[in-house]
């Protein structure tokens, strides 16, 4: 969600607009005819509100939870990836532009988007001059290589994405920098550093999303002499415009200016505030009240106001709210190792039997919950068709369910009188519990008796992420949601649908899909360089997933985000499914 406070006044906006045109570059705020817009309801959804180049002040975040880690290698929280751009840089990063344009790539530490040769197997980058660490030493190609190599140290630095590890070393031959016996601990052969400003990646097999993976924080440089291993997240060493001043886990985090950072070396970051501060709250309602009162500027987590906060904000401060699509698809998955969900007709009986309007209502309705989901590919992914692709009439004729079709499917799967099953749902997600109760009521009408088992949401990877435990518990329906690691069908769907990604623990392919046709499409997609062809392949993959009846999509999630009247350069970006933090600023104090 996001943040801050009461009335968003547009003071001096007309006078500022003429000045802003000369002060802001496209990189700062997206440019174009919509680069400034009147503050009001949904004004920052794909447009920039309060464009300005004013420096100074303290940008105040409030968060309902701390980051999973502030170590660029270990984090998997989207809001942490967004925040990390304050103190970490990558060879390439996402554009500072609103909406879908923000999911495009631009050079960061590198001078360009790289030279691609050898049929997509070799990527060569040159580092930008003047880029330094917080102590003034130049950032080198070896620093970038070492930062990436840390992904191999999963015994010490687990938790973050490992796409680069899997692509650059598919056989797992490299032991990681902490077990590397070479003198400089830089023995990963797939990355070459012929000099301090050149880095070359040699992929065993081409992968057209490789640049997207380099834009993730896990590809940030880390200087070897500053690597404190498992403690690095307590005080990362900065390559960006801000550096860690203090951090108390679960309580507060403060960044101050990195005086060694040079704006001329950084085409992305403008570093408007003097200080970036975060305060963590244990009570979401308290957090919302403090945002609306103006004590803080925006919500770190970007998950939307709670029901109580929504009610107050909609009545009194609607002009401070944006209502974006979050990028998440919320859904139920049907594990095939739990009978009778090994039979596609039993799976499809649930899809037809569900009351989709009731499920949407349970999740908060059209505004706070989202549009009814008709398939599994969210709108931010090239190749999506939105609600136009609705193979089960989920948002159409059968939006309230189709009992007759559901019973036909039950007969086809040999369970004409229905069956018993269990819905697994996280106990720390009230909206998911409400969703489970809605689904339970719908299924009862077609003879499927579903009990609800609430499990510890903090233990997801070992409970529903363990196929053996899912089978033991009889979890025929698992409620969850997913957003893309990067904006492509590979970044969204491969962990969910590719048979090679079924894991014994921390599994995300809950449905246990092992469809050779889907796997082959993913492999072909990775090798394809033409964007139009890739989009068509993404559409095909989505169709295969839906045809198998592996999922019941609930909603394309939306939420109400709080936008402070004090903030400048505010806009939603598809890259992070929320406000782009990197160039937020503050209006001058009166």
Secondary structure, DSSP 8 states (H G I E B T S, - for coil): -----S----TTHHHHHHHHHHH--HHHH--STTSSB--STTTTSSS-BS------SEEEEEESS--S-SSTTT---HHHHHHHTTT---SEEE-S-SBGGGGSEEESSBSSS-EEEGGGTEEEEEB-TT-B-TTS-B--HHHHHHHHHGGG-TTTSTTS--HHHHHH-TT-----TTT--STTS---TTEEEEETTEEEEE-SS--TTHHHHHTSGGGS---GGG--GGGGGGS---SSSEEEEEEETTTEEEEEE-TT--GGG-SS----SSEEEEEE-S-HHHHHHHHHHTS-SEESS-S---HHHHHHHHHH-GGGEE--EEEEEEEEE--TTSTTTTSHHHHHHHHHHS-HHHHHHHTTHHHHTEEE--SS--TTSTT--GGG--TT-TTTTTTT--HHHHHHHHHHTT-TT--EEEEEEETT-HHHHHHHHHHHHHHHTTT-EEEEEEE-GGGHHHHTT-HHHHHHHTEEEEEEEE--SSSSHHHHHHHHH-GGG--SSS---TT----HHHHHHHHHHHH---HHHHHHHHHHHHHHHHHTT-EEEEEEEE--EE--TTEESB-EETTTTEE--TT-EE----
